[in-house]
Amino acid sequence: MKLLKSFLRDQSGATAIEYGLIAALISVVAIATLTTIGTKLNAKLDAVSNGLN
């Protein structure tokens, strides 16, 4: 019973999960941002290429 109580009071696993969720959220935002920037940059470079032709 004492082991169960100490397990329920332990917060270290919850903290690790929270850090993992924060890291995942930052990764998703970074990927979405870079994808958008890449698409816009590609369109600009296509316009420059067409202008040179």
CHARMM internal coordinates of N, CA and C (Angstrom, degrees):
IC EDIT
DIST 1 N 1 CA 1.4511
DIST 1 CA 1 C 1.5385
ANGL 1 N 1 CA 1 C 110.32
DIST 1 C 2 N 1.3253
ANGL 1 CA 1 C 2 N 115.49
DIHE 1 N 1 CA 1 C 2 N -38.97
DIST 2 N 2 CA 1.4627
ANGL 1 C 2 N 2 CA 119.77
DIHE 1 CA 1 C 2 N 2 CA -179.77
DIST 2 CA 2 C 1.5343
ANGL 2 N 2 CA 2 C 110.65
DIHE 1 C 2 N 2 CA 2 C -63.84
DIST 2 C 3 N 1.3291
ANGL 2 CA 2 C 3 N 115.97
DIHE 2 N 2 CA 2 C 3 N -38.06
DIST 3 N 3 CA 1.4687
ANGL 2 C 3 N 3 CA 121.09
DIHE 2 CA 2 C 3 N 3 CA 178.48
DIST 3 CA 3 C 1.5316
ANGL 3 N 3 CA 3 C 110.81
DIHE 2 C 3 N 3 CA 3 C -64.20
DIST 3 C 4 N 1.3212
ANGL 3 CA 3 C 4 N 116.76
DIHE 3 N 3 CA 3 C 4 N -40.63
DIST 4 N 4 CA 1.4625
ANGL 3 C 4 N 4 CA 121.37
DIHE 3 CA 3 C 4 N 4 CA 179.10
DIST 4 CA 4 C 1.5231
ANGL 4 N 4 CA 4 C 111.37
DIHE 3 C 4 N 4 CA 4 C -64.10
DIST 4 C 5 N 1.3291
ANGL 4 CA 4 C 5 N 116.85
DIHE 4 N 4 CA 4 C 5 N -41.62
DIST 5 N 5 CA 1.4617
ANGL 4 C 5 N 5 CA 120.56
DIHE 4 CA 4 C 5 N 5 CA 179.42
DIST 5 CA 5 C 1.5266
ANGL 5 N 5 CA 5 C 111.40
DIHE 4 C 5 N 5 CA 5 C -65.11
DIST 5 C 6 N 1.3370
ANGL 5 CA 5 C 6 N 116.14
DIHE 5 N 5 CA 5 C 6 N -41.28
DIST 6 N 6 CA 1.4664
ANGL 5 C 6 N 6 CA 118.41
DIHE 5 CA 5 C 6 N 6 CA 179.20
DIST 6 CA 6 C 1.5232
ANGL 6 N 6 CA 6 C 110.83
DIHE 5 C 6 N 6 CA 6 C -67.50
DIST 6 C 7 N 1.3305
ANGL 6 CA 6 C 7 N 116.69
DIHE 6 N 6 CA 6 C 7 N -34.64
DIST 7 N 7 CA 1.4675
ANGL 6 C 7 N 7 CA 120.62
DIHE 6 CA 6 C 7 N 7 CA 177.32
DIST 7 CA 7 C 1.5301
ANGL 7 N 7 CA 7 C 111.29
DIHE 6 C 7 N 7 CA 7 C -65.03
DIST 7 C 8 N 1.3121
ANGL 7 CA 7 C 8 N 117.33
DIHE 7 N 7 CA 7 C 8 N -40.25
DIST 8 N 8 CA 1.4603
ANGL 7 C 8 N 8 CA 121.10
DIHE 7 CA 7 C 8 N 8 CA -179.23
DIST 8 CA 8 C 1.5303
ANGL 8 N 8 CA 8 C 112.26
DIHE 7 C 8 N 8 CA 8 C -70.82
DIST 8 C 9 N 1.3269
ANGL 8 CA 8 C 9 N 117.10
DIHE 8 N 8 CA 8 C 9 N -28.22
DIST 9 N 9 CA 1.4689
ANGL 8 C 9 N 9 CA 120.83
DIHE 8 CA 8 C 9 N 9 CA 179.47
DIST 9 CA 9 C 1.5237
ANGL 9 N 9 CA 9 C 112.63
DIHE 8 C 9 N 9 CA 9 C -82.89
DIST 9 C 10 N 1.3197
ANGL 9 CA 9 C 10 N 117.85
DIHE 9 N 9 CA 9 C 10 N -17.32
DIST 10 N 10 CA 1.4662
ANGL 9 C 10 N 10 CA 121.99
DIHE 9 CA 9 C 10 N 10 CA -175.92
DIST 10 CA 10 C 1.5249
ANGL 10 N 10 CA 10 C 109.85
DIHE 9 C 10 N 10 CA 10 C -69.06
DIST 10 C 11 N 1.3344
ANGL 10 CA 10 C 11 N 117.08
DIHE 10 N 10 CA 10 C 11 N 123.37
DIST 11 N 11 CA 1.4607
ANGL 10 C 11 N 11 CA 122.79
DIHE 10 CA 10 C 11 N 11 CA -177.32
DIST 11 CA 11 C 1.5287
ANGL 11 N 11 CA 11 C 112.85
DIHE 10 C 11 N 11 CA 11 C -105.20
DIST 11 C 12 N 1.3139
ANGL 11 CA 11 C 12 N 118.67
DIHE 11 N 11 CA 11 C 12 N -3.61
DIST 12 N 12 CA 1.4638
ANGL 11 C 12 N 12 CA 120.62
DIHE 11 CA 11 C 12 N 12 CA -173.77
DIST 12 CA 12 C 1.5261
ANGL 12 N 12 CA 12 C 112.08
DIHE 11 C 12 N 12 CA 12 C -64.48
DIST 12 C 13 N 1.3043
ANGL 12 CA 12 C 13 N 118.34
DIHE 12 N 12 CA 12 C 13 N -36.79
DIST 13 N 13 CA 1.4605
ANGL 12 C 13 N 13 CA 120.48
DIHE 12 CA 12 C 13 N 13 CA 178.28
DIST 13 CA 13 C 1.5137
ANGL 13 N 13 CA 13 C 111.92
DIHE 12 C 13 N 13 CA 13 C -66.70
DIST 13 C 14 N 1.3151
ANGL 13 CA 13 C 14 N 117.11
DIHE 13 N 13 CA 13 C 14 N -38.90
DIST 14 N 14 CA 1.4709
ANGL 13 C 14 N 14 CA 121.13
DIHE 13 CA 13 C 14 N 14 CA 179.00
DIST 14 CA 14 C 1.5189
ANGL 14 N 14 CA 14 C 110.45
DIHE 13 C 14 N 14 CA 14 C -64.78
DIST 14 C 15 N 1.3205
ANGL 14 CA 14 C 15 N 117.16
DIHE 14 N 14 CA 14 C 15 N -38.57
DIST 15 N 15 CA 1.4583
ANGL 14 C 15 N 15 CA 120.44
DIHE 14 CA 14 C 15 N 15 CA 179.59
DIST 15 CA 15 C 1.5250
ANGL 15 N 15 CA 15 C 110.23
DIHE 14 C 15 N 15 CA 15 C -65.56
DIST 15 C 16 N 1.3093
ANGL 15 CA 15 C 16 N 117.31
DIHE 15 N 15 CA 15 C 16 N -42.14
DIST 16 N 16 CA 1.4613
ANGL 15 C 16 N 16 CA 120.96
DIHE 15 CA 15 C 16 N 16 CA 179.04
DIST 16 CA 16 C 1.5259
ANGL 16 N 16 CA 16 C 110.66
DIHE 15 C 16 N 16 CA 16 C -62.78
DIST 16 C 17 N 1.3036
ANGL 16 CA 16 C 17 N 116.61
DIHE 16 N 16 CA 16 C 17 N -40.27
DIST 17 N 17 CA 1.4716
ANGL 16 C 17 N 17 CA 120.17
DIHE 16 CA 16 C 17 N 17 CA 178.58
DIST 17 CA 17 C 1.5221
ANGL 17 N 17 CA 17 C 110.40
DIHE 16 C 17 N 17 CA 17 C -64.99
DIST 17 C 18 N 1.3280
ANGL 17 CA 17 C 18 N 117.38
DIHE 17 N 17 CA 17 C 18 N -40.85
DIST 18 N 18 CA 1.4580
ANGL 17 C 18 N 18 CA 120.61
DIHE 17 CA 17 C 18 N 18 CA 179.22
DIST 18 CA 18 C 1.5300
ANGL 18 N 18 CA 18 C 110.71
DIHE 17 C 18 N 18 CA 18 C -62.83
DIST 18 C 19 N 1.3268
ANGL 18 CA 18 C 19 N 116.85
DIHE 18 N 18 CA 18 C 19 N -43.98
DIST 19 N 19 CA 1.4699
ANGL 18 C 19 N 19 CA 119.61
DIHE 18 CA 18 C 19 N 19 CA 177.55
DIST 19 CA 19 C 1.5234
ANGL 19 N 19 CA 19 C 110.88
DIHE 18 C 19 N 19 CA 19 C -62.51
DIST 19 C 20 N 1.3149
ANGL 19 CA 19 C 20 N 116.81
DIHE 19 N 19 CA 19 C 20 N -38.53
DIST 20 N 20 CA 1.4594
ANGL 19 C 20 N 20 CA 120.52
DIHE 19 CA 19 C 20 N 20 CA 177.44
DIST 20 CA 20 C 1.5205
ANGL 20 N 20 CA 20 C 112.16
DIHE 19 C 20 N 20 CA 20 C -63.52
DIST 20 C 21 N 1.3200
ANGL 20 CA 20 C 21 N 116.61
DIHE 20 N 20 CA 20 C 21 N -41.37
DIST 21 N 21 CA 1.4665
ANGL 20 C 21 N 21 CA 120.20
DIHE 20 CA 20 C 21 N 21 CA 178.42
DIST 21 CA 21 C 1.5241
ANGL 21 N 21 CA 21 C 111.54
DIHE 20 C 21 N 21 CA 21 C -66.50
DIST 21 C 22 N 1.3226
ANGL 21 CA 21 C 22 N 117.02
DIHE 21 N 21 CA 21 C 22 N -38.97
DIST 22 N 22 CA 1.4644
ANGL 21 C 22 N 22 CA 120.70
DIHE 21 CA 21 C 22 N 22 CA 177.63
DIST 22 CA 22 C 1.5205
ANGL 22 N 22 CA 22 C 109.98
DIHE 21 C 22 N 22 CA 22 C -63.86
DIST 22 C 23 N 1.3322
ANGL 22 CA 22 C 23 N 117.11
DIHE 22 N 22 CA 22 C 23 N -44.56
DIST 23 N 23 CA 1.4666
ANGL 22 C 23 N 23 CA 121.00
DIHE 22 CA 22 C 23 N 23 CA 178.83
DIST 23 CA 23 C 1.5266
ANGL 23 N 23 CA 23 C 110.86
DIHE 22 C 23 N 23 CA 23 C -62.01
DIST 23 C 24 N 1.3224
ANGL 23 CA 23 C 24 N 117.46
DIHE 23 N 23 CA 23 C 24 N -40.41
DIST 24 N 24 CA 1.4602
ANGL 23 C 24 N 24 CA 120.95
DIHE 23 CA 23 C 24 N 24 CA 178.66
DIST 24 CA 24 C 1.5230
ANGL 24 N 24 CA 24 C 110.98
DIHE 23 C 24 N 24 CA 24 C -65.11
DIST 24 C 25 N 1.3206
ANGL 24 CA 24 C 25 N 117.41
DIHE 24 N 24 CA 24 C 25 N -41.40
DIST 25 N 25 CA 1.4620
ANGL 24 C 25 N 25 CA 121.00
DIHE 24 CA 24 C 25 N 25 CA 179.12
DIST 25 CA 25 C 1.5286
ANGL 25 N 25 CA 25 C 110.82
DIHE 24 C 25 N 25 CA 25 C -63.96
DIST 25 C 26 N 1.3237
ANGL 25 CA 25 C 26 N 116.90
DIHE 25 N 25 CA 25 C 26 N -43.81
DIST 26 N 26 CA 1.4641
ANGL 25 C 26 N 26 CA 120.46
DIHE 25 CA 25 C 26 N 26 CA 178.09
DIST 26 CA 26 C 1.5240
ANGL 26 N 26 CA 26 C 110.29
DIHE 25 C 26 N 26 CA 26 C -61.71
DIST 26 C 27 N 1.3284
ANGL 26 CA 26 C 27 N 117.45
DIHE 26 N 26 CA 26 C 27 N -40.12
DIST 27 N 27 CA 1.4593
ANGL 26 C 27 N 27 CA 121.18
DIHE 26 CA 26 C 27 N 27 CA 179.03
DIST 27 CA 27 C 1.5292
ANGL 27 N 27 CA 27 C 111.49
DIHE 26 C 27 N 27 CA 27 C -63.70
DIST 27 C 28 N 1.3061
ANGL 27 CA 27 C 28 N 117.02
DIHE 27 N 27 CA 27 C 28 N -43.14
DIST 28 N 28 CA 1.4697
ANGL 27 C 28 N 28 CA 120.74
DIHE 27 CA 27 C 28 N 28 CA 179.88
DIST 28 CA 28 C 1.5278
ANGL 28 N 28 CA 28 C 110.33
DIHE 27 C 28 N 28 CA 28 C -63.34
DIST 28 C 29 N 1.3237
ANGL 28 CA 28 C 29 N 117.32
DIHE 28 N 28 CA 28 C 29 N -43.54
DIST 29 N 29 CA 1.4662
ANGL 28 C 29 N 29 CA 120.89
DIHE 28 CA 28 C 29 N 29 CA 179.25
DIST 29 CA 29 C 1.5275
ANGL 29 N 29 CA 29 C 110.51
DIHE 28 C 29 N 29 CA 29 C -64.50
DIST 29 C 30 N 1.3312
ANGL 29 CA 29 C 30 N 116.97
DIHE 29 N 29 CA 29 C 30 N -42.39
DIST 30 N 30 CA 1.4620
ANGL 29 C 30 N 30 CA 120.41
DIHE 29 CA 29 C 30 N 30 CA 179.76
DIST 30 CA 30 C 1.5237
ANGL 30 N 30 CA 30 C 110.96
DIHE 29 C 30 N 30 CA 30 C -63.81
DIST 30 C 31 N 1.3173
ANGL 30 CA 30 C 31 N 117.97
DIHE 30 N 30 CA 30 C 31 N -43.32
DIST 31 N 31 CA 1.4671
ANGL 30 C 31 N 31 CA 121.09
DIHE 30 CA 30 C 31 N 31 CA 179.30
DIST 31 CA 31 C 1.5213
ANGL 31 N 31 CA 31 C 110.79
DIHE 30 C 31 N 31 CA 31 C -63.86
DIST 31 C 32 N 1.3193
ANGL 31 CA 31 C 32 N 117.34
DIHE 31 N 31 CA 31 C 32 N -43.61
DIST 32 N 32 CA 1.4662
ANGL 31 C 32 N 32 CA 120.31
DIHE 31 CA 31 C 32 N 32 CA 179.50
DIST 32 CA 32 C 1.5255
ANGL 32 N 32 CA 32 C 111.15
DIHE 31 C 32 N 32 CA 32 C -63.87
DIST 32 C 33 N 1.3259
ANGL 32 CA 32 C 33 N 116.37
DIHE 32 N 32 CA 32 C 33 N -41.54
DIST 33 N 33 CA 1.4646
ANGL 32 C 33 N 33 CA 120.37
DIHE 32 CA 32 C 33 N 33 CA -179.89
DIST 33 CA 33 C 1.5238
ANGL 33 N 33 CA 33 C 111.18
DIHE 32 C 33 N 33 CA 33 C -65.60
DIST 33 C 34 N 1.3244
ANGL 33 CA 33 C 34 N 116.46
DIHE 33 N 33 CA 33 C 34 N -46.89
DIST 34 N 34 CA 1.4645
ANGL 33 C 34 N 34 CA 119.66
DIHE 33 CA 33 C 34 N 34 CA -179.19
DIST 34 CA 34 C 1.5216
ANGL 34 N 34 CA 34 C 112.13
DIHE 33 C 34 N 34 CA 34 C -65.99
DIST 34 C 35 N 1.3161
ANGL 34 CA 34 C 35 N 117.62
DIHE 34 N 34 CA 34 C 35 N -34.11
DIST 35 N 35 CA 1.4650
ANGL 34 C 35 N 35 CA 120.95
DIHE 34 CA 34 C 35 N 35 CA 176.80
DIST 35 CA 35 C 1.5226
ANGL 35 N 35 CA 35 C 110.14
DIHE 34 C 35 N 35 CA 35 C -64.84
DIST 35 C 36 N 1.3177
ANGL 35 CA 35 C 36 N 116.91
DIHE 35 N 35 CA 35 C 36 N -43.96
DIST 36 N 36 CA 1.4632
ANGL 35 C 36 N 36 CA 120.89
DIHE 35 CA 35 C 36 N 36 CA 179.18
DIST 36 CA 36 C 1.5221
ANGL 36 N 36 CA 36 C 111.25
DIHE 35 C 36 N 36 CA 36 C -64.50
DIST 36 C 37 N 1.3192
ANGL 36 CA 36 C 37 N 116.38
DIHE 36 N 36 CA 36 C 37 N -45.08
DIST 37 N 37 CA 1.4630
ANGL 36 C 37 N 37 CA 120.20
DIHE 36 CA 36 C 37 N 37 CA 179.16
DIST 37 CA 37 C 1.5257
ANGL 37 N 37 CA 37 C 110.24
DIHE 36 C 37 N 37 CA 37 C -63.31
DIST 37 C 38 N 1.3330
ANGL 37 CA 37 C 38 N 116.83
DIHE 37 N 37 CA 37 C 38 N -41.44
DIST 38 N 38 CA 1.4599
ANGL 37 C 38 N 38 CA 120.77
DIHE 37 CA 37 C 38 N 38 CA 179.20
DIST 38 CA 38 C 1.5191
ANGL 38 N 38 CA 38 C 112.19
DIHE 37 C 38 N 38 CA 38 C -61.67
DIST 38 C 39 N 1.3080
ANGL 38 CA 38 C 39 N 116.71
DIHE 38 N 38 CA 38 C 39 N -41.45
DIST 39 N 39 CA 1.4654
ANGL 38 C 39 N 39 CA 120.83
DIHE 38 CA 38 C 39 N 39 CA 179.15
DIST 39 CA 39 C 1.5264
ANGL 39 N 39 CA 39 C 111.01
DIHE 38 C 39 N 39 CA 39 C -64.52
DIST 39 C 40 N 1.3290
ANGL 39 CA 39 C 40 N 116.16
DIHE 39 N 39 CA 39 C 40 N -44.34
DIST 40 N 40 CA 1.4618
ANGL 39 C 40 N 40 CA 120.00
DIHE 39 CA 39 C 40 N 40 CA 179.92
DIST 40 CA 40 C 1.5266
ANGL 40 N 40 CA 40 C 111.22
DIHE 39 C 40 N 40 CA 40 C -67.42
DIST 40 C 41 N 1.3300
ANGL 40 CA 40 C 41 N 117.19
DIHE 40 N 40 CA 40 C 41 N -39.30
DIST 41 N 41 CA 1.4567
ANGL 40 C 41 N 41 CA 120.99
DIHE 40 CA 40 C 41 N 41 CA 178.51
DIST 41 CA 41 C 1.5220
ANGL 41 N 41 CA 41 C 110.77
DIHE 40 C 41 N 41 CA 41 C -65.22
DIST 41 C 42 N 1.3102
ANGL 41 CA 41 C 42 N 116.83
DIHE 41 N 41 CA 41 C 42 N -39.84
DIST 42 N 42 CA 1.4568
ANGL 41 C 42 N 42 CA 120.80
DIHE 41 CA 41 C 42 N 42 CA 177.76
DIST 42 CA 42 C 1.5272
ANGL 42 N 42 CA 42 C 110.75
DIHE 41 C 42 N 42 CA 42 C -61.87
DIST 42 C 43 N 1.3172
ANGL 42 CA 42 C 43 N 117.25
DIHE 42 N 42 CA 42 C 43 N -41.67
DIST 43 N 43 CA 1.4677
ANGL 42 C 43 N 43 CA 120.85
DIHE 42 CA 42 C 43 N 43 CA 178.63
DIST 43 CA 43 C 1.5284
ANGL 43 N 43 CA 43 C 110.59
DIHE 42 C 43 N 43 CA 43 C -64.03
DIST 43 C 44 N 1.3394
ANGL 43 CA 43 C 44 N 117.34
DIHE 43 N 43 CA 43 C 44 N -41.14
DIST 44 N 44 CA 1.4716
ANGL 43 C 44 N 44 CA 120.46
DIHE 43 CA 43 C 44 N 44 CA 178.49
DIST 44 CA 44 C 1.5234
ANGL 44 N 44 CA 44 C 110.85
DIHE 43 C 44 N 44 CA 44 C -64.34
DIST 44 C 45 N 1.3243
ANGL 44 CA 44 C 45 N 117.68
DIHE 44 N 44 CA 44 C 45 N -43.71
DIST 45 N 45 CA 1.4469
ANGL 44 C 45 N 45 CA 120.88
DIHE 44 CA 44 C 45 N 45 CA -179.40
DIST 45 CA 45 C 1.5347
ANGL 45 N 45 CA 45 C 111.52
DIHE 44 C 45 N 45 CA 45 C -66.95
DIST 45 C 46 N 1.3249
ANGL 45 CA 45 C 46 N 116.69
DIHE 45 N 45 CA 45 C 46 N -34.72
DIST 46 N 46 CA 1.4693
ANGL 45 C 46 N 46 CA 119.94
DIHE 45 CA 45 C 46 N 46 CA 174.77
DIST 46 CA 46 C 1.5329
ANGL 46 N 46 CA 46 C 110.38
DIHE 45 C 46 N 46 CA 46 C -64.08
DIST 46 C 47 N 1.3286
ANGL 46 CA 46 C 47 N 116.88
DIHE 46 N 46 CA 46 C 47 N -39.72
DIST 47 N 47 CA 1.4581
ANGL 46 C 47 N 47 CA 120.24
DIHE 46 CA 46 C 47 N 47 CA 179.35
DIST 47 CA 47 C 1.5361
ANGL 47 N 47 CA 47 C 110.73
DIHE 46 C 47 N 47 CA 47 C -66.27
DIST 47 C 48 N 1.3124
ANGL 47 CA 47 C 48 N 116.95
DIHE 47 N 47 CA 47 C 48 N -40.47
DIST 48 N 48 CA 1.4611
ANGL 47 C 48 N 48 CA 120.36
DIHE 47 CA 47 C 48 N 48 CA 177.74
DIST 48 CA 48 C 1.5272
ANGL 48 N 48 CA 48 C 110.21
DIHE 47 C 48 N 48 CA 48 C -65.25
DIST 48 C 49 N 1.3331
ANGL 48 CA 48 C 49 N 116.56
DIHE 48 N 48 CA 48 C 49 N -42.46
DIST 49 N 49 CA 1.4631
ANGL 48 C 49 N 49 CA 120.96
DIHE 48 CA 48 C 49 N 49 CA 179.14
DIST 49 CA 49 C 1.5132
ANGL 49 N 49 CA 49 C 111.14
DIHE 48 C 49 N 49 CA 49 C -61.98
DIST 49 C 50 N 1.3127
ANGL 49 CA 49 C 50 N 117.00
DIHE 49 N 49 CA 49 C 50 N -44.09
DIST 50 N 50 CA 1.4687
ANGL 49 C 50 N 50 CA 120.77
DIHE 49 CA 49 C 50 N 50 CA 178.90
DIST 50 CA 50 C 1.5163
ANGL 50 N 50 CA 50 C 110.90
DIHE 49 C 50 N 50 CA 50 C -66.17
DIST 50 C 51 N 1.3305
ANGL 50 CA 50 C 51 N 116.91
DIHE 50 N 50 CA 50 C 51 N -34.49
DIST 51 N 51 CA 1.4627
ANGL 50 C 51 N 51 CA 120.15
DIHE 50 CA 50 C 51 N 51 CA 178.38
DIST 51 CA 51 C 1.5296
ANGL 51 N 51 CA 51 C 112.17
DIHE 50 C 51 N 51 CA 51 C -67.95
DIST 51 C 52 N 1.3111
ANGL 51 CA 51 C 52 N 117.12
DIHE 51 N 51 CA 51 C 52 N -32.31
DIST 52 N 52 CA 1.4658
ANGL 51 C 52 N 52 CA 120.50
DIHE 51 CA 51 C 52 N 52 CA 178.69
DIST 52 CA 52 C 1.5145
ANGL 52 N 52 CA 52 C 112.57
DIHE 51 C 52 N 52 CA 52 C -77.19
DIST 52 C 53 N 1.3178
ANGL 52 CA 52 C 53 N 116.47
DIHE 52 N 52 CA 52 C 53 N -23.88
DIST 53 N 53 CA 1.4723
ANGL 52 C 53 N 53 CA 120.05
DIHE 52 CA 52 C 53 N 53 CA 179.60
DIST 53 CA 53 C 1.4860
ANGL 53 N 53 CA 53 C 107.65
DIHE 52 C 53 N 53 CA 53 C -82.03
END
COOR INIT
IC SEED 1 N 1 CA 1 C
IC BUILD
